[in-house]
Amino acid sequence: MPPKKQKDDGAQNNAAKITMLDFEAKRLQMRIVEEQMRADRSKTQEMQLQQKYLSLDKDFKGEKEKLFNISTDMNRQYKQMQDELLKDINELNATVKEKDEVIKTKEQQITDYRVSYEEKLKKKDQDIAELRKKIDDMSLEFADMLKETLNKMQERIELAQWDNNSDNQVMRNFKEASGFGN
């Protein structure tokens, strides 16, 4: 019977091998399941990362577009402000030129008025001098007329031969009062 024993040993060996192979198969199946779960988790994480990447990329593109719009708007505002400032500067320069012209005109008017005033003043001074000369001339003529009148009166008095002292006295008083003494 020894050959049976070999059969039993071979069958036991085969049964042990089968059990071991079965165990190994289950272990490998478990490992496959674990690897499959790990692969699924990795796939899930990859999909989540991909979704996150797409979301971030979308956000980035949105932010980039927003930044571009803001930059464009700021550039437009800057150019608009620059144009307005240049317009204001040009208007103010034009106003300054106008005011400078007005100032020059006013200064010329002042100079003209001053010259005119000085000419009028000189003319008035000349008129005053002429009038003084006329007054002096007329005073001299009047004094000459008075002298002549006085002399004529003296001649007439002498002709009328007034002997009266009082009349001589009146004549002297008249001469002294008029400032025409002999």
C-alpha positions in Angstrom: 0.0 0.0 0.0 2.7 2.3 0.1 1.7 3.4 -3.3 -1.6 4.7 -1.8 0.3 6.6 0.6 2.0 8.4 -2.2 -1.4 9.1 -3.6 -2.6 10.4 -0.3 0.6 12.4 0.1 0.3 13.6 -3.5 -3.3 14.4 -2.9 -2.5 16.1 0.3 0.2 18.0 -1.4 -2.1 18.9 -4.2 -4.8 19.8 -1.7 -2.3 22.0 0.2 -1.1 23.4 -3.0 -4.6 24.1 -4.1 -5.4 25.6 -0.7 -2.3 27.7 -0.9 -3.0 28.6 -4.5 -6.5 29.4 -3.5 -5.2 31.5 -0.6 -2.7 33.1 -2.9 -5.5 33.7 -5.5 -7.7 35.3 -2.8 -4.7 37.3 -1.6 -4.0 38.4 -5.1 -7.7 39.1 -5.7 -7.7 41.2 -2.5 -4.6 42.9 -3.7 -6.3 43.5 -7.1 -9.4 44.8 -5.2 -7.1 47.1 -3.1 -5.2 48.2 -6.2 -8.4 48.7 -8.0 -9.7 50.8 -5.0 -6.4 52.6 -5.0 -6.7 53.2 -8.7 -10.3 54.3 -8.3 -9.2 56.7 -5.5 -6.4 57.9 -7.7 -8.8 58.3 -10.6 -11.2 60.1 -8.3 -8.4 62.4 -7.0 -7.2 62.9 -10.5 -10.7 63.9 -11.6 -11.1 66.1 -8.6 -7.7 67.7 -9.3 -8.7 68.0 -13.0 -11.9 69.7 -11.9 -10.0 71.9 -9.5 -7.5 72.7 -12.3 -10.4 73.5 -14.7 -12.1 75.6 -12.0 -8.8 77.4 -11.2 -8.1 77.8 -14.9 -11.5 79.2 -15.4 -11.1 81.5 -12.4 -7.6 82.5 -13.7 -9.0 83.3 -17.1 -11.9 85.2 -15.4 -9.4 87.1 -13.3 -7.2 87.7 -16.3 -10.1 89.0 -18.3 -11.2 91.1 -15.3 -7.7 92.5 -14.9 -7.6 93.2 -18.6 -10.9 95.0 -18.4 -9.8 97.0 -15.4 -6.5 97.9 -17.1 -8.4 98.9 -20.3 -10.8 101.0 -18.3 -8.0 102.6 -16.3 -6.1 103.3 -19.5 -9.2 104.8 -21.0 -9.8 106.9 -17.8 -6.1 108.0 -17.8 -6.3 109.0 -21.5 -9.5 110.8 -20.9 -8.1 112.6 -17.8 -5.0 113.4 -19.8 -7.0 114.8 -22.6 -9.1 116.9 -20.2 -6.0 118.2 -18.4 -4.4 119.1 -21.8 -7.7 120.8 -22.8 -7.7 122.7 -19.4 -4.0 123.6 -19.8 -4.7 124.9 -23.4 -7.7 126.9 -22.2 -5.8 128.3 -19.3 -2.9 129.2 -21.6 -5.3 130.9 -23.9 -6.8 132.8 -21.0 -3.3 133.8 -19.9 -2.6 135.1 -23.4 -5.9 137.0 -23.4 -5.2 138.5 -20.0 -1.7 139.4 -21.0 -3.2 141.2 -24.0 -5.7 143.0 -21.8 -2.9 144.0 -19.4 -0.8 145.3 -22.3 -3.9 147.2 -23.6 -4.5 148.6 -20.2 -0.9 149.5 -19.7 -0.9 151.3 -23.1 -4.1 153.1 -22.1 -2.5 154.1 -18.8 0.5 155.4 -20.7 -1.7 157.2 -23.2 -3.7 158.7 -20.4 -0.6 159.7 -18.5 0.8 161.4 -21.7 -2.5 163.1 -22.4 -2.7 164.2 -18.7 0.8 165.6 -18.8 0.0 167.4 -22.1 -3.2 168.8 -20.6 -1.2 169.8 -17.5 1.4 171.6 -19.6 -1.3 173.3 -21.6 -3.0 174.4 -18.4 0.3 175.6 -17.0 0.8 177.6 -20.3 -2.7 179.0 -20.0 -2.1 180.0 -16.4 1.2 181.6 -17.4 -0.5 183.4 -20.3 -3.3 184.5 -18.0 -0.8 185.8 -15.4 1.0 187.7 -18.1 -2.3 189.1 -19.3 -3.2 190.0 -15.7 0.2 191.6 -15.2 -0.1 193.4 -18.5 -3.6 194.6 -17.7 -2.5 195.6 -14.2 0.3 197.7 -15.8 -2.1 199.2 -18.3 -4.6 199.9 -15.5 -1.8 201.5 -13.4 -0.8 203.5 -16.5 -4.5 204.5 -17.0 -4.8 205.5 -13.3 -1.6 207.5 -13.6 -2.8 209.2 -16.7 -6.1 209.9 -15.0 -4.4 211.2 -11.9 -2.1 213.4 -14.0 -5.0 214.7 -15.9 -6.9 215.4 -12.7 -3.9 217.2 -11.3 -3.6 219.3 -14.4 -7.3 220.2 -14.2 -7.0 220.9 -10.6 -4.0 223.1 -11.2 -5.9 224.8 -14.0 -8.8 225.4 -11.8 -6.4 226.8 -9.3 -7.7 225.5 -6.2 -6.3 227.4 -3.3 -7.9 225.5 -0.7 -5.6 223.6 1.6 -8.3 221.0 2.3 -8.4 220.3 -1.4 -4.6 219.8 -1.5 -5.0 217.7 1.5 -7.6 215.5 -0.3 -5.3 215.3 -3.3 -2.4 214.1 -1.2 -4.6 211.6 0.5 -5.8 210.4 -2.8 -2.2 210.1 -4.1 -1.1 208.2 -1.0 -4.1 205.9 -1.1 -3.6 205.1 -4.8 0.2 204.6 -4.4 1.0 207.2 -7.0 3.1 209.7 -5.2 5.5 212.1 -6.8 
